[in-house]
Structures are given as C-alpha cells and as structure tokens.
C-alpha cells in the first residue's frame, strides 16, 4: 500500500472544473480532499490566479512512478500544454510525497521541490493532515510558520469533495 500527497492547481479555463478532473480521476484511491484556496501565481507572476487543493491517495498497486504517470494522465485529460515553466495551465498535478520516499531522479524529485516554501501546498495539506511532515524538511506546520500566507485565500464557495 502506498500513500501519496498530491497538489493540484489550475489557472486557465474553468479552474474548478479542471480541479474536479483530478478529483474524479482519482476517486478510486482518494482518501482526503482539502478545501480549495485561491492564490496569486508563483514564479511567472503575470498570469491569472490559481485555484489550489491537496489530495491524499492510497493504492496497493501504485509506487511513486505510478503516481507520477497518473498525475500526467490527468493533466493531459485537462488539456495541459507545457510551454513555459511556471506558466499558466489548465491543470497541474504534483506528486508532493509518497510514503516519505526521498528521490533525486530528474523526472521525479521527492519530496516535490519547493514544497517546504509554498504556502499554497502546506496550508491545504495541513487542513487534511494536521501532523503532515515534509520528508527531510520537518513539520509542515513549522515550515508554514516561516512563510507569508497573506495571499492564500480559502474559497469555501468551491467544494471538491470531503474526506472519507
């Protein structure tokens, strides 16, 4: 059984519907869905705001590479086109962590790079896993305490699902 934390985001088209593609596409393995948050773009800032959420998934037949393949399939289903690093996208599905595995493969760095400095991941993750740990970095709560969270706005009007 592997347990993964996935971060999802969208800032093009029907953003909520794009996030729903990920939630629906993982329904068979979904354990928890965070509330949705709206945040300004990071990296390339001249683009629309993102909707973000975090999912916890479990499956006894999927390893970290399997989670990456599923993430990429969901992005493709949402029509994602990769043209600009940190650019706008219909759907971004990042593998944040898988069972605490740490990896340095260029195609799958674990935990996902920058997780420890992104309130857009830590805040929704803590909503569904209050004791979350970023492998090699420590408590997500402690890491979040060092970050500016002013631009992360919870969107209670958008509901992707509830924890099972």
ChimeraX attribute file (.defattr): number of C-alpha atoms within 10 A of each C-alpha:
attribute: neighborCount
match mode: 1-to-1
recipient: residues
	/A:1	9
	/A:2	15
	/A:3	21
	/A:4	23
	/A:5	26
	/A:6	25
	/A:7	26
	/A:8	27
	/A:9	28
	/A:10	26
	/A:11	25
	/A:12	18
	/A:13	12
	/A:14	11
	/A:15	18
	/A:16	21
	/A:17	15
	/A:18	26
	/A:19	27
	/A:20	18
	/A:21	17
	/A:22	26
	/A:23	22
	/A:24	13
	/A:25	16
	/A:26	18
	/A:27	13
	/A:28	11
	/A:29	14
	/A:30	21
	/A:31	19
	/A:32	22
	/A:33	23
	/A:34	23
	/A:35	23
	/A:36	26
	/A:37	22
	/A:38	19
	/A:39	21
	/A:40	18
	/A:41	19
	/A:42	14
	/A:43	9
	/A:44	12
	/A:45	12
	/A:46	11
	/A:47	15
	/A:48	15
	/A:49	18
	/A:50	26
	/A:51	27
	/A:52	29
	/A:53	28
	/A:54	29
	/A:55	25
	/A:56	23
	/A:57	20
	/A:58	21
	/A:59	15
	/A:60	9
	/A:61	8
	/A:62	16
	/A:63	17
	/A:64	19
	/A:65	13
	/A:66	11
	/A:67	24
	/A:68	18
	/A:69	14
	/A:70	18
	/A:71	23
	/A:72	17
	/A:73	16
	/A:74	23
	/A:75	23
	/A:76	14
	/A:77	15
	/A:78	21
	/A:79	13
	/A:80	19
	/A:81	13
	/A:82	10
	/A:83	9
	/A:84	9
	/A:85	8
	/A:86	14
	/A:87	17
	/A:88	23
	/A:89	24
	/A:90	23
	/A:91	33
	/A:92	25
	/A:93	24
	/A:94	23
	/A:95	25
	/A:96	25
	/A:97	25
	/A:98	23
	/A:99	15
	/A:100	17
	/A:101	13
	/A:102	16
	/A:103	14
	/A:104	9
	/A:105	8
	/A:106	7
	/A:107	9
	/A:108	17
	/A:109	15
	/A:110	22
	/A:111	24
	/A:112	20
	/A:113	13
	/A:114	10
	/A:115	21
	/A:116	24
	/A:117	15
	/A:118	16
	/A:119	23
	/A:120	29
	/A:121	25
	/A:122	26
	/A:123	23
	/A:124	23
	/A:125	27
	/A:126	18
	/A:127	16
	/A:128	19
	/A:129	16
	/A:130	13
	/A:131	11
	/A:132	16
	/A:133	20
	/A:134	20
	/A:135	20
	/A:136	12
	/A:137	12
	/A:138	12
	/A:139	18
	/A:140	24
	/A:141	18
	/A:142	12
	/A:143	18
	/A:144	19
	/A:145	11
	/A:146	11
	/A:147	13
	/A:148	11
	/A:149	15
	/A:150	8
	/A:151	13
	/A:152	18
	/A:153	15
	/A:154	17
	/A:155	13
	/A:156	9
	/A:157	7
	/A:158	12
	/A:159	13
	/A:160	17
	/A:161	16
	/A:162	12
	/A:163	11
	/A:164	7
